[in-house]
């Protein structure tokens, strides 16, 4: 069937307007850094009902996500009586994507946390990943966005409700490059706390915090993340995710990440900045001076690879990249580029490098040693 370009473009414009404005109309002031701290969290167990989500040899995403979500909520309720926990579902029920966002917005939540399980054609793929709302990128993580957004196709009136949004069409994702990133930095920060816990406490492979066009995050008027807790298509990880022990560890790691993030937000609840803003553009150009970094200062770099056996850092090994250095971290040699004292600058550098190294992500170090990102973010905001 031929595509009506004008109609398609108009639909995207309408959708973009709705996505941009819906959260703004559904909540009060967005100014500041959650002046009252974290008081309400919405936990969203992905999929449910006639939507099984990703399917492995023995398990289904909907059951695993629900079990982890309930365990996580229980940890918060038992240990943080000052935090109200709201669930989008507590049983095997299908909930429309728009309804999940509506639940969070009506609760005036301070954080939206969606729990999912990953899948990949390559059965060796493993690890945990936290996604935040951002511009669609043409890498393997786009498959995650398509899979999670395709839930809308199971809804009865999706063509009317979502104004022509097609989760399988790259054209539809134009809107995510136009959206205001009101909660982007808070979401990134929370994701860093969670991934630190996955890596340090749960001993899971850390795939980092990445941007992607996740529709449900676009509709929520608060910081939010989608956590992929492991790969159901990996036999070892599926077994872990189906076990009560594994679910406890995953839920505990997310809880500890939430606790660390909440403590940090509460600590600076009267501030208006979450992480350092990008410096204002200079109107008068000034010559660049060499930057001298104190070894004890936190530095942000972009990690592009890791190996068990050390390799040369010359440009021929890294697609012509000039300033690659290696840092030993336990049994691994990690290769990184750039040294930024400003987190936001490192994030922008990472976006550019992802074109050549799709798995690149930002890491923090001090005195030549990698440190947890949550620790680094807390330090730079003191």
C-alpha positions in Angstrom: 0.0 0.0 0.0 1.4 3.4 -0.9 2.3 5.7 2.0 0.6 9.1 2.3 3.6 11.2 3.3 1.6 14.3 4.2 -0.7 12.3 6.4 2.1 10.4 8.0 4.0 13.6 8.7 0.9 15.2 10.1 0.3 12.3 12.4 3.8 12.6 13.8 3.4 16.3 14.4 0.2 15.7 16.3 1.8 12.9 18.2 4.8 14.9 19.0 2.6 17.7 20.4 0.6 15.3 22.5 3.8 13.6 23.9 5.4 16.9 24.7 2.4 18.5 26.3 0.6 15.6 28.0 3.1 15.3 31.0 3.1 19.1 31.3 -0.7 19.3 31.6 -0.9 16.4 34.1 1.3 17.7 36.8 2.2 20.9 38.6 5.5 22.8 38.4 8.5 21.1 36.9 10.9 23.6 38.3 13.7 22.6 40.7 15.0 19.3 41.7 12.0 17.6 43.4 12.0 20.0 46.4 10.2 17.6 48.6 12.5 14.6 47.8 11.3 11.1 46.8 7.9 10.5 48.3 6.0 8.3 45.8 7.4 5.7 43.4 5.5 3.8 40.7 6.7 0.3 40.0 5.6 -1.0 36.6 5.8 -4.7 35.8 6.1 -5.0 32.1 3.6 -6.8 29.9 0.9 -9.1 31.4 -2.3 -10.9 30.5 -2.4 -11.9 26.8 1.0 -10.2 26.3 3.7 -12.6 27.5 6.6 -10.3 26.5 9.9 -12.0 25.7 9.7 -15.8 25.9 12.6 -18.2 26.8 12.8 -22.0 26.8 10.9 -22.2 30.2 10.0 -18.7 31.3 8.0 -15.7 30.1 8.9 -12.1 30.7 5.5 -11.1 32.2 5.8 -13.5 35.2 9.5 -12.7 35.9 8.9 -8.9 35.7 5.9 -9.1 38.0 7.7 -11.2 40.6 10.7 -8.8 40.7 8.4 -5.8 40.8 6.5 -7.2 43.8 9.7 -8.1 45.6 11.1 -4.6 44.9 8.0 -3.0 46.2 8.1 -5.1 49.3 11.7 -4.1 50.1 10.7 -0.4 49.8 7.6 -0.7 51.9 9.3 -2.6 54.6 12.4 -0.4 54.8 11.1 3.1 53.8 7.8 3.8 55.5 8.0 7.4 54.2 7.8 6.3 50.6 4.4 5.4 49.0 4.6 2.5 46.5 2.1 2.4 43.6 1.9 -0.6 41.3 0.6 -0.5 37.7 -0.3 -4.2 38.1 -0.1 -6.7 40.9 -1.3 -9.8 39.0 -1.4 -11.2 35.5 -3.3 -8.4 33.9 -2.8 -6.6 30.6 -2.5 -2.9 31.1 -2.4 -0.5 28.2 0.8 1.6 27.9 -1.1 4.9 28.1 -2.9 3.5 31.3 0.5 2.8 32.9 1.5 6.4 32.4 -1.8 7.6 33.6 -1.5 5.7 36.9 1.9 7.3 37.5 0.7 10.8 36.6 -2.4 10.6 38.7 -0.3 9.4 41.7 2.0 12.5 41.1 4.9 10.1 41.5 8.5 11.3 41.9 9.9 8.3 40.0 8.6 5.8 37.4 10.4 2.4 37.4 9.5 -0.2 34.7 10.7 -3.7 35.1 11.4 -5.9 32.0 13.4 -8.8 30.8 15.6 -8.6 27.7 15.9 -10.9 24.6 18.3 -11.3 21.7 18.7 -13.5 18.6 22.3 -14.1 19.9 21.8 -16.5 22.8 25.2 -15.6 24.3 23.9 -12.0 25.0 23.7 -11.3 28.7 23.8 -8.5 31.2 21.6 -5.8 32.7 20.7 -2.6 31.0 18.9 0.6 32.1 17.1 2.7 29.4 16.1 6.3 29.7 14.0 8.3 27.3 16.1 9.7 24.5 16.6 9.9 20.8 16.3 6.7 18.8 19.7 5.4 17.7 20.2 2.8 14.9 21.9 0.2 17.1 20.9 -3.1 18.6 19.1 -1.4 21.5 16.6 -0.2 19.0 15.3 -3.7 19.0 14.5 -3.3 22.6 12.5 -0.1 21.9 10.6 -1.8 19.1 9.8 -4.8 21.3 8.6 -2.8 24.3 6.7 -0.2 22.3 5.0 -2.9 20.1 2.8 -3.7 23.1 0.5 -0.9 21.9 -0.4 -3.1 18.9 -2.2 -5.5 21.3 -4.5 -2.7 22.5 -8.0 -2.4 21.0 -8.0 1.2 19.9 -4.3 1.8 19.4 -4.6 3.6 16.1 -6.8 6.2 17.7 -5.1 6.3 21.1 -1.6 6.7 19.7 -2.3 9.0 16.8 -0.6 6.9 14.1 2.5 6.0 16.1 4.0 2.9 14.5 6.5 1.2 16.9 8.2 -0.6 14.0 8.7 2.5 11.9 11.9 4.6 12.3 9.9 7.6 11.1 7.7 7.5 14.2 10.8 7.9 16.4 11.5 11.4 15.1 9.4 12.7 18.0 11.9 11.5 20.5 14.6 13.7 19.0 12.3 16.7 19.5 11.2 16.1 23.0 12.2 18.3 26.0 14.5 16.3 28.2 13.0 17.7 31.4 13.8 14.6 33.5 16.7 13.3 31.4 19.5 14.0 33.9 17.6 12.7 37.0 16.7 9.5 35.0 20.4 9.0 34.0 21.5 9.6 37.6 19.0 7.0 39.0 20.0 4.5 36.3 23.7 4.9 37.3 22.8 4.0 40.9 21.0 0.9 39.7 23.6 -0.3 37.3 26.3 0.2 40.0 24.4 -2.2 42.3 23.9 -4.7 39.5 27.6 -4.7 38.9 29.0 -4.4 42.4 26.4 -6.3 44.5 24.6 -8.6 42.2 27.7 -9.4 40.1 25.8 -9.1 36.9 27.3 -7.9 33.6 26.8 -4.1 33.4 25.6 -2.9 30.0 25.3 0.6 31.2 22.6 3.4 31.1 21.5 4.2 27.5 19.0 6.4 25.7 16.2 5.0 23.7 12.7 6.0 22.4 10.6 4.2 25.0 7.0 5.4 24.6 5.7 4.8 28.2 8.6 7.0 29.5 7.6 9.8 27.2 4.1 9.8 28.7 5.2 10.0 32.4 5.6 13.4 34.0 8.6 12.4 36.2 12.0 10.9 36.0 11.7 7.3 34.8 13.7 4.3 33.6 13.1 1.0 32.0 15.3 -1.7 33.6 16.2 -4.8 31.5 17.1 -7.3 34.3 18.7 -9.9 32.1 18.3 -12.0 28.9 15.7 -14.7 28.9 17.2 -16.0 25.7 20.4 -16.8 27.5 20.0 -20.2 29.1 22.1 -19.3 32.2 20.4 -16.0 32.7 17.0 -17.4 32.2 17.6 -20.0 34.9 18.8 -17.2 37.2 15.8 -15.0 36.5 13.4 -17.9 37.1 14.9 -18.7 40.5 13.6 -17.2 43.7 17.2 -16.4 44.7 18.0 -14.6 41.4 14.8 -12.6 41.6 15.6 -11.6 45.2 19.1 -10.5 44.2 17.9 -8.5 41.2 15.1 -6.8 43.3 17.5 -6.1 46.1 20.0 -4.5 43.7 17.3 -2.2 42.3 16.2 -1.4 45.8 19.7 -0.4 46.9 20.0 1.7 43.8 16.7 3.4 44.7 17.8 3.9 48.3 21.1 5.5 47.2 19.3 7.8 44.7 16.7 8.8 47.3 19.3 9.6 49.9 21.1 11.8 47.4 18.0 13.6 46.3 16.9 14.1 49.8 20.3 15.5 50.7 20.1 18.2 48.1 16.3 18.6 48.0 16.5 22.3 48.2 18.9 22.6 45.2 17.7 23.2 41.6 20.4 21.2 39.9 20.8 17.4 39.7 24.1 17.2 37.8 26.2 20.0 36.5 24.7 21.9 33.6 26.4 22.3 30.3 28.4 25.6 30.4 26.8 28.5 28.6 28.2 29.1 25.2 30.9 31.8 25.1 30.0 34.8 23.0 33.6 35.8 22.6 36.0 33.0 21.6 38.9 32.4 23.9 42.0 30.3 23.2 41.9 26.8 24.7 44.3 26.2 27.5 45.6 22.8 28.6 43.4 21.3 31.4 45.4 20.2 34.5 43.4 17.6 36.4 44.1 16.9 40.1 44.6 13.1 40.4 42.3 13.0 43.3 39.5 14.7 41.3 36.7 12.7 39.8 37.1 12.3 36.0 34.5 11.0 33.5 35.7 9.1 30.5 34.0 7.0 27.7 34.7 3.3 28.0 34.8 1.7 24.5 36.0 -1.9 25.2 37.2 -4.4 27.7 39.4 -7.5 27.4 40.9 -10.2 29.6 44.2 -9.9 27.7 45.9 -6.6 27.3 46.1 -5.1 23.8 47.9 -2.1 22.3 46.2 1.2 22.6 47.4 2.5 19.2 44.8 3.9 16.8 44.9 0.9 14.5 43.3 -1.2 17.3 40.5 1.3 17.8 39.2 2.4 14.4 41.7 5.3 14.3 40.8 6.8 17.7 43.9 8.7 18.9 43.6 9.1 22.7 42.8 5.6 24.0 44.3 4.6 27.3 43.9 1.4 29.3 43.0 0.9 33.0 43.2 -2.3 34.8 40.1 -3.2 36.8 40.2 -6.6 38.6 40.7 -9.3 35.9 39.8 -6.9 33.1 41.6 -4.4 31.0 39.3 -1.5 30.1 39.9 0.9 27.3 38.7 4.5 27.4 39.0 7.8 25.8 38.6 11.4 27.1 38.9 12.9 30.5 36.2 15.3 31.5 35.6 16.9 34.9 32.0 17.7 33.8 29.6 14.7 33.5 27.4 16.3 30.9 30.4 16.9 28.6 31.4 13.2 28.9 27.8 12.2 28.0 27.9 14.3 24.9 31.3 12.8 23.9 29.8 9.3 24.4 27.0 10.1 22.0 29.4 10.9 19.3 31.6 7.9 19.9 28.6 5.5 19.9 28.5 5.9 16.1 31.8 3.9 16.0 31.5 2.0 19.3 27.8 1.2 19.9 28.4 -0.3 23.3 30.3 2.7 24.6 29.3 4.2 28.0 30.5 6.8 30.5 32.6 5.7 33.5 34.0 7.6 36.4 37.5 7.3 37.9 39.7 8.8 40.6 43.5 8.3 41.1 43.6 6.0 38.1 40.9 3.6 39.4 37.3 3.2 38.3 34.7 4.1 40.9 30.9 3.6 41.0 29.1 6.2 39.0 26.7 6.9 41.9 29.6 7.8 44.1 31.0 10.1 41.4 27.7 11.9 40.9 27.3 12.4 44.6 30.8 13.9 44.9 30.4 16.4 42.1 27.1 17.7 43.5 28.5 18.4 47.0 
